[in-house]
Amino acid sequence: MRSPHQVLLRPRLTEKSAELGKDDQSTVVFEVPVDATKVEIRSAVESAFNVEVDGVRTMIVRGKIKRRGRFVGKQANFKKAIVTLAQGEEIDLYGSAV
């Protein structure tokens, strides 16, 4: 069993993920290891942030091909987890102090 910090690599703070969190449902997007399961992700979020999770959706994002002159390289693939929190729960990833 991995620790929550080994499962949740980093939050994906993008415009699209911010729009998901603005709706009535609280939704947070994390980057996780490619071999992480939905059950591992759910337990990691619940134990790391002390919240209740409603659902987890995952997808593998393929790395883009990048060129630098005549040299061609590829970015690494990663797995993205979209975590939907229970009603009334929230995670403050932006650190807004109020």
PEPE-V156589 format. One record per residue. N is the residue number from 1. RES is the residue in one letter. SS is DSSP state (h for helix, s for strand, l for the rest). D_LAST is the distance of its C-alpha to the last C-alpha in Angstrom with 2 decimals. Layout:
BEGIN
N_RES_SS_D_LAST / N_RES_SS_D_LAST
END
This chain:
BEGIN
1_M_l_36.16 / 2_R_l_33.60 / 3_S_l_30.34 / 4_P_h_27.07 / 5_H_h_26.61 / 6_Q_h_30.08 / 7_V_h_29.44 / 8_L_s_26.04 / 9_L_s_26.86 / 10_R_s_23.86 / 11_P_s_21.54 / 12_R_l_23.01 / 13_L_l_20.38 / 14_T_l_22.46 / 15_E_h_22.34 / 16_K_h_24.25 / 17_S_h_22.02 / 18_A_h_18.89 / 19_E_h_20.96 / 20_L_h_21.82 / 21_G_h_18.25 / 22_K_h_17.68 / 23_D_l_20.44 / 24_D_l_20.44 / 25_Q_l_20.94 / 26_S_l_18.52 / 27_T_s_20.56 / 28_V_s_20.16 / 29_V_s_22.94 / 30_F_s_24.25 / 31_E_s_27.31 / 32_V_s_29.63 / 33_P_l_33.19 / 34_V_l_35.96 / 35_D_l_37.53 / 36_A_l_34.44 / 37_T_l_34.96 / 38_K_h_32.69 / 39_V_h_33.02 / 40_E_h_31.97 / 41_I_h_28.91 / 42_R_h_27.89 / 43_S_h_28.37 / 44_A_h_26.59 / 45_V_h_23.36 / 46_E_h_23.59 / 47_S_h_24.23 / 48_A_h_21.85 / 49_F_h_18.66 / 50_N_l_19.87 / 51_V_l_19.82 / 52_E_l_22.78 / 53_V_s_24.36 / 54_D_s_26.39 / 55_G_s_28.20 / 56_V_s_28.81 / 57_R_s_30.60 / 58_T_s_32.02 / 59_M_s_33.91 / 60_I_s_35.67 / 61_V_s_34.99 / 62_R_l_38.14 / 63_G_l_38.02 / 64_K_l_39.13 / 65_I_s_42.31 / 66_K_s_41.74 / 67_R_s_44.51 / 68_R_s_44.83 / 69_G_l_48.20 / 70_R_l_50.84 / 71_F_s_48.67 / 72_V_s_47.02 / 73_G_s_44.27 / 74_K_s_42.01 / 75_Q_l_38.36 / 76_A_l_37.76 / 77_N_l_37.15 / 78_F_s_33.96 / 79_K_s_32.73 / 80_K_s_29.59 / 81_A_s_28.05 / 82_I_s_26.10 / 83_V_s_24.38 / 84_T_s_23.61 / 85_L_s_21.40 / 86_A_l_22.33 / 87_Q_l_21.10 / 88_G_l_17.63 / 89_E_l_16.94 / 90_E_l_14.57 / 91_I_l_14.17 / 92_D_l_11.27 / 93_L_l_13.72 / 94_Y_l_11.89 / 95_G_l_9.41 / 96_S_l_6.40 / 97_A_l_3.79 / 98_V_l_0.00
END
